[in-house]
Structures are given as structure tokens and as C-alpha cells.
């Protein structure tokens, strides 16, 4: 179905203010004829007024009911489990299993059936596998918060212990091995359809607090981009997600607003009537899209089943995002396959500014007995945001004319032609000393585990040769702090298997070779290899080792080009 798949999700918690706000939300959904999913928290089961309303709701209205793992702490929880740990994902495995068992028992006692939908901020791989094994009827789960990690932690006074950077942004088939990695095939899939907690602004996710800029319309009051009850951005945001049908063939939108945001006295809301007005206007906008045939209103279970009919396991996911906040035309392209997730910033010379090597399937299970303990972020090899900007950590293009050099990161490109496996940029001028160089880029994702990048020299106004270099400057990380790069093996190899290598030790060494081959970095901690390969006898290849004050490795491929020629590299992300 070529429509935006819309979920309207609520969480039933406890307290009279929450109940009153939930009534408002569901009455608005009913008035507009929109499907709704209500996820019931642990402590809601012990609020008699809330449960009476949910029973009434079940009898009178078509609403999907499920479980949410937030809001655990209440007298029954403390009595049963002897802990005040509020995050399910931070409990031991045995306690996770026991809490889930109790939640399912409470739900079945209240409603007479087991839920098919589960909600959470994070469900790690062990928990997802356990849910599917213990409760095979569960088909769909909210499993992650897209890019809620270091930025959210700092932005919430270092008090929001929710770390899940580096995962997919939409529905996906989760791997049994690692919670943020899409499965390659049926055998690797854990049986659930995973949904994000919210949709995010895919540009602001790279540059700002994307919890402000999301499909939670009342969150926009935190960003202070509203004028009373008016916020045009909220509708441009929906339109941008709807536009993803053009490049992805599938688009999903989750409007999840927990009731306290629409109750009197919420810390982020100065005027609850304005917040409710924006909420109602957003639902009305979605209703208009449904009436126009541009969207379909679904429960979580509907979405999961439609997703299984529409998207095959192992398929790629694309997102071409055009600035919805300032309407300035800045663009970013996201690409996800079972092997990697990448973000290409068109505003930074069409540079790869974020890269997660999912092929390694790193263990992100959390809890007191897990190696990751609290850190559910998927490791990156590139993150311009966390490691000093596009010149410090990215894959980018460098131009040289004579003894002058320029980074292409200062050029703002636009996507000119795109399909589901590739895109090409428009042509832009770059100044290199006194010379003007005209260059465009092309990215091709059609080869498994490979991002093919082509830099095409269209013209220059100098008689001097133009040297074009593709430079991959990477590291290992989950936060903004440098991590130990020892153990990484750098290598340059030719097509004839002739190779030289060194083990990273912060000694500022360089490996070089001339002709077809690749510059590689083998990263044991990520169980992944990064390779910059070229089939060109005129190319020069380098692998450079960083130092303690510049803790990166660099892979480079370069050659001199004449107008009409190009440098084509294959960035291969593979498991070791």
C-alpha cells in the first residue's frame, strides 16, 4: 500500500490527571475516526479508576491494548522484586524475565487475553528473544529510541540514562544477536517487527537535540519553536516523512504522546490548552491525509502485519531528508542495510558523517551481568557529531591543485537524481587556491556491504592537474570520548594480494602503494573491517596511523583527474 502508515499510540499510566488527559487523547482519536493503541504500564494495573476506564474503552471502542515496560516502580513491583530500578533494560536477565512474566499475568487477568504489542524505550536482544520464546503470540514491539544517547543525556542534565544511538529509524526485522541490527535473513530474525519509539527529524538527529524535533508534537514546546498553539513545522515534518515513499517505497509515522504531557502541571508545558490544541490539530492533519488517500491509520499490530507483507527481510532502507525546520534546503541521505548504517551530509560536500558497521553484530545487552552494562549505543567508525566535525571524522573528498588544497566539506550539494539503490548530486564549484573546480558526486548502495562513491571532475579553469582524494578518517566510539585504538590493523593490499600492514600504536606511521587495491582497517573490537578499494592503475593508496592527540586512522585513495574523468572507490564494510 503506497500510503504513510500511521500509528497513534498512548501509554496508560496512573493518577487522576493522567486519566483525564488520556480520555482527552482517545476522545480526539474517536472523534476523528483514527485507530489507536493503548499500552498499559505496570503501575496502571493498580489504579482502579484507570483500569475501570480501560475496561469501558474495551467494551465501547475499537482500541488495541498492549503492555508498556515504563513506569514500573510501585508498591507491588517493589514487594515482588525487591528493587527500585526503574528501567527494565537495566535489570538482570532473571529479573527481566520475572517482571515480564508478572506484566503478562496482570494484563491477561485484566483483559482475558495475551497482548500482541509491547512498548518500551529499549528492548535489548536478550529481552526480545525472551519475549518471543515465552510469549510467541507477541508480534510487534517498540524496541528503541532513534539517536537518544549522548545528546539526550547531556541535554537532560546528565539524568536521562537512555542510550540507544546507532540503530534504525523506522520499522525493521531485528537480529537475534544485536538489538539495533536488522536481520539478514529469516534464520537470523527473532520473529518480532521492531518499531521506533518516535519518528525523528533526520537532519536534527545529526546536529541537535532530536528529542525536541520528533513526531511527539508537544515536544516542540520544549524546543520553543511554537507560537502559542501554532507550529507549522509539525506539519512540514509529517510531509517530509510522507515524502519518503518516493525513495523508500514505504513510510511510517508514529505519534506517541504519553498522557502526562497533556495534563495540567507538566514541567515543559506553560499552557496545557495550547498543547492540546496542537495535539488535536496534528491528529486532524493526519485525518485529512487519510481522507486524501495519502495515509492509512493502523494499530501497531496492523503495521507489523502490513510491514511483513511489504518489506522483505534483508532489504535496504533509505531516507532522503530535506530540512523541515528552517526550510533552507539542507539535505541528508541515510542508508541502512543489514551490514551498515550510514548518513551522508549533502551540506558537507556529500561526506559520510556517520557510519555504524552493523556487520559485527556487537553485543548491546544491558544489565549488571552484561559486558555493555549501561551502554546500548551501537559503536561507530565515523561520527562527525561526536568527534570534531566533518574534517576530523568523516569520509570526504579533498582537492589539490599544485601546492593548494581544499576540502569539499564546504560545498552544499543537493540530490539531483535518486532511486532506491543510488543517488547523484548536482554540480558545484569549489575554490582551490586560484583555481575553480566543478565536481559532482554519485553514491551507489547496490552492492552488498559496499558503498560505491564516485567523484566526477566536470570542469576546471586551470591547466594544472587536479588531484582528487577520497579520505576515510575513522575511529572507534560510542560517545564523544576517545577509545583505545590499539589492536586495529592497518593494511594496504594490491589486487595480486601483495600487502603491507601495521598494528595501530599511535606512532604516526603511513603505509603506501601505487595501483589497484585497497587501504584497510581491521577492527577486532567491532568484529568489522573497513576497506577503501579502487580498481585503477593510476591510483595511490595510503593507510595512516594517528597519534594520541589526533586519535584517528585514515584510509586514502587519490589520483590526478582531467575534466570528464572520475575517482571511483568502494567503501566495503565486512565482518571479520
ZATOR-596968 format. One record per residue (C-alpha): x negated, z negated, y negated. Coordinates in steps of 0.5 Angstrom, whole numbers, plus 2048, in hexadecimal, padded with zeros to 3 digits. Example, Ala and Ser with C-alpha at 12.3 -4.5 7.8 and 13.67 -1.06 7.14 Angstrom:
% residues 2
7E77F0809/7E57F2802/
This chain:
% residues 576
800800800/7FD8027F9/7FF7FC7F5/7FC7F67F3/7FD7F07F8/7FF7EA7F4/7FF7E37F7/8037DE7F3/8007D77F5/8027D07F4/7FF7C97F6/8047C47F7/8007BD7F6/8037B67F4/8067B37EE/80D7B47E9/8097B87E4/8067BD7EA/80D7BD7ED/8107BF7E6/80B7C57E5/80C7C77EC/8137C87EB/8127CC7E5/80D7D17E8/8117D27EE/8187D37EA/8147D87E6/8127DC7EC/8197DB7EF/81C7DE7E8/8177E47E8/8187E57F0/8117E47F2/80E7E27F8/80B7DB7F8/8067D77FD/8067CF7FC/8007CC7FF/8017C4801/7FC7BF7FF/7FA7B9804/7FD7B47FF/8037B87FD/8067B7804/8067AF802/80A7B17FB/8117B07FE/8147B47F7/80F7BA7F8/8117BA800/8187BA7FE/8187C07F9/8147C47FE/8197C3804/81E7C57FF/81A7CB7FD/8197CD804/8217CD805/8227D17FF/81D7D67FD/8187DA801/8117D7800/80B7D7804/8097D0806/8017CE808/7FC7C9807/7F77C8802/7F17C3803/7F07C17FC/7F37BA7F9/7F17B6800/7F07AF7FD/7F67AB7FE/7F77A4802/7F97A8809/7F27AC808/7EE7A6807/7F17A280C/7F07A7811/7E97AA810/7E67A480C/7E37A9807/7E57AA7FF/7E17B1800/7E67B67FC/7E37BC7FF/7E57BF806/7DF7C3806/7DA7BD805/7DD7B980B/7D97B9811/7DC7BE817/7DF7B981A/7E37B6814/7E57BD812/7E87BE819/7EB7B8818/7EE7B9811/7F07C0813/7F47BD819/7F77B8815/7FA7BD810/7FC7C2815/8007BC818/8037BA811/8057C1810/8087C2817/80C7BB816/80F7BD80F/8117C5811/8117C5818/80C7CB819/8057CC818/8027D0812/7FF7D6812/7FC7D680B/7F67D1809/7F47D0802/7ED7CD800/7E87CD7FB/7E27CE800/7E37CF808/7DC7D080B/7DB7D4811/7DC7CE816/7E27CC813/7E57D3813/7E37D481A/7E67CD81C/7ED7CE819/7EE7D581C/7EC7D2823/7F07CB822/7F67CF81F/7F67D6821/7FC7D781D/7F97D7816/7F87DE814/7F57DD80C/7F17D8808/7EF7D7801/7E77D6803/7E37D77FD/7E37D77F5/7DF7DD7F3/7D97DB7EF/7DB7D47EE/7D47D17EF/7CE7CF7EA/7D27D27E4/7D87CD7E5/7D47C77E7/7D07C87E0/7D77C97DC/7DB7C37DF/7D57BE7DD/7D27BF7E4/7D87BC7E7/7DB7C27EB/7D87C27F2/7DA7C87F4/7D57CD7F6/7D77D47F8/7D37D97F5/7D27E07F8/7D87E27FC/7DD7E77FC/7E27E77F6/7E87EA7FA/7EB7E9801/7E77EA807/7E57E980E/7E17E380E/7DB7E3813/7DB7DD819/7D37DC817/7D47DB80F/7DA7DA80B/7D87DE805/7D67E4809/7DB7EA80B/7DB7EB813/7D87F2815/7DD7F381B/7E27F081F/7DE7EC823/7DB7E881D/7E17E781A/7E47E081A/7EB7E281A/7ED7E0813/7EF7E480D/7EB7E1807/7EE7E0800/7EA7DE7FA/7ED7D87F6/7EE7DD7F0/7EC7E37ED/7E67E37E8/7E47E77E2/7DF7EB7E6/7DB7EC7DF/7DB7E57DD/7D97E37E4/7D27E57E3/7D27E37DB/7D67DD7DA/7DB7D77DD/7DF7DC7E1/7E47D67E3/7E67D77DC/7E87DE7DD/7EC7DF7E3/7F37E07E6/7F57D97E4/7F87DB7DD/7F87D37DB/7F07D37DC/7F07D87D6/7F27D27D1/7EB7CF7D3/7E87D57D1/7EB7D57CA/7ED7DC7CB/7F47DB7CA/7F87DB7C3/7FE7D67C5/8027D97CB/7FF7E07C9/7F97E27CD/7F87EA7CE/7F27E97D2/7F67E67D8/7FA7ED7D9/7F47F17D8/7F17ED7DD/7F67EF7E2/7F67F67E0/7EF7F67E2/7F07F37E9/7F57F87EA/7F07FE7E8/7EC7FC7EE/7F18007F2/7ED8067EF/7E68057F2/7E88007F8/7EF8027FB/7F17FB7FB/7F27F67F6/7F47EF7F6/7F67EA7F1/7F77E27F2/7FB7DE7ED/7F97D77EF/7FB7D17EA/7FC7CA7EC/8017C77E9/7FE7C17E5/7FB7C77E0/8037C87DE/8047C07DE/8047BC7D8/7FD7B97D6/7F97BE7DA/7F27BD7D6/7F17C47D5/7F87C67D2/7FA7C47CB/8017C77CB/8047C77D2/80A7CB7CF/8047D17CD/8017D07D4/8087D17D8/80A7D77D3/8037DB7D5/8047D97DC/80B7DC7DC/8097E27D8/8047E37DD/8097E37E3/80D7E77DF/8087ED7DE/8077ED7E6/80E7ED7E7/80E7F47E2/8087F67E7/80C7F57ED/8127F97EA/80E7FF7E8/80B7FF7EF/8047FD7ED/8047F67F0/8077F37F6/8097EC7F7/8077E87FD/8067E2800/7FF7E0803/8017E280A/8047E9808/7FD7EA804/7F97E880A/7FD7ED80F/7FD7F380A/7F67F2809/7F57F3810/7F97F9810/7F57FC80A/7EE7FA80B/7E97FA811/7E47F5813/7DD7F7810/7E07FB80B/7DD7FB804/7E07F87FE/7DF7FB7F6/7E17F87F0/7DF7FC7E9/7E17F77E4/7E27F97DC/7E17F47D7/7E87F17D7/7E67EB7D2/7E47EF7CC/7E67F67CD/7DF7F87CC/7DE7FD7D2/7D87F97D5/7D97FB7DD/7D67F87E3/7D77FA7EA/7D77F57F0/7D67F87F7/7D77F47FE/7D57F6805/7D47F180B/7CD7F2809/7CC7F0802/7D07EF7FB/7CD7F27F5/7CF7F27EE/7CD7F87E9/7CD7F77E2/7CE7FD7DE/7CD7FA7D8/7C67F87DA/7C37FF7DC/7C78007E2/7C37FA7E5/7C47F67EB/7C57EF7E8/7C87EB7EE/7C67EC7F6/7C87E87FC/7C57EA803/7CB7E8807/7C87EC80D/7C47E580E/7CB7E180F/7C87DB80C/7CB7D480F/7CF7D1809/7D37CC80D/7D37C6809/7D47BE80A/7CF7B880B/7CC7BB812/7CB7C2810/7C57C580D/7C87C8807/7CB7C1805/7CF7C37FF/7CD7CA7FD/7D27CF7FF/7CE7D47FB/7CC7DB7FE/7C57DC7FD/7C37E27F8/7BD7E67F8/7BF7E87F1/7C37E47EC/7C17E67E4/7C67E17E2/7C27DB7E6/7BB7DE7E5/7BA7E07DE/7BE7E67DC/7BD7EE7DE/7B67EF7DD/7B47E87E1/7B87E97E7/7BC7F07E9/7BB7F77EC/7BA7FB7E6/7B78027E3/7B08027DF/7AE8087DB/7A78097D9/7A480F7D4/79D80F7D3/79B8077D2/7A28067CF/7A78027D4/7AF8017D3/7B47FD7D8/7BA8017D9/7BE7FA7D8/7BF7FB7D1/7C48017D2/7CB8007D3/7CE8057D8/7D58077DB/7D78097E1/7D98117E1/7DB8137E8/7DC80E7EE/7DF80D7F4/7DF8087FA/7D88097FC/7D480B7F6/7D580C7EE/7D180F7E9/7CF80D7E2/7D08117DB/7C98147D8/7C680F7D3/7C08107CE/7BA80B7CF/7B480A7CA/7AD8097CD/7A98097C7/7AA80F7C3/7AD8137C9/7B48137CA/7B68147D2/7BD8167D4/7BF8137DB/7C58117E0/7C580D7E6/7C980E7ED/7CB8097F2/7CD80A7F9/7CF8057FE/7D180A804/7CB808808/7CC80180C/7C77FC809/7C5800803/7C68017FC/7C38087FA/7C18087F3/7BF80F7EF/7BC80F7E8/7BD8167E6/7B98187E0/7BD81D7DC/7B981F7D6/7B381C7D1/7B081E7CB/7A981D7CD/7A48227D0/7A181B7D4/7A481A7DB/7A98147DB/7A780F7E1/7AE80C7E4/7AD8067E8/7B28027EC/7B17FB7EC/7B47F67F0/7B27EF7ED/7B57E97F2/7B47E27F5/7B87DD7F9/7BD7D97F6/7C47D57F6/7C37D27EF/7BF7D37E8/7B97CF7EB/7B37D37EF/7B37D27F6/7AD7D37FB/7AB7DA7FC/7A57D8801/7A77DC808/7A97E2804/7A57E8807/7A47EE802/7A27F5805/7A17FC803/7A2801809/7A280880A/7A680D80E/7A080D813/7A1805814/79A804810/79C7FE80D/7987F8809/79B7F1808/79A7EA805/79D7E4805/7A07E17FF/79C7DC7FC/79C7DC7F4/7967E07F4/7987E67EF/7967EB7F4/7987F27F5/7997F77FB/7997FE7F9/79A8057FD/79B80C7FB/7A08117FE/7A7810802/7A8809805/7AB802802/7A97FC7FF/7AC7F6803/7AD7EE802/7AF7EB809/7B27E4807/7B37E080D/7B77DA80A/7BC7DF809/7BB7E380F/7BB7E980B/7B67EF809/7B77F3802/7B47F9802/7B37FF7FD/7B2805800/7B080C7FE/7AF813801/7AB8167FC/7A38187FD/7A28177F5/7A58107F5/7A180A7F4/7A38037F8/7A17FC7F6/7A37F57F8/7A07F07F3/7A07E87F4/7A27E47EF/79F7DD7EC/7A27D67EB/7A37D77E4/7A77DE7E6/7AA7DD7ED/7AC7E47EF/7AA7E97F4/7AA7F07F1/7AB7F77F5/7AA7FD7F1/7AA8057F2/7A880A7ED/7A78117EC/7A68167E6/7AC81A7E4/7AE8207E1/7B58227DE/7B98237E4/7B581F7E9/7B78187EB/7B58127EF/7B98107F5/7B88097F8/7BB8067FE/7BC7FE7FD/7BD7FC804/7C07F5806/7BF7F480D/7BF7EE812/7B87EB815/
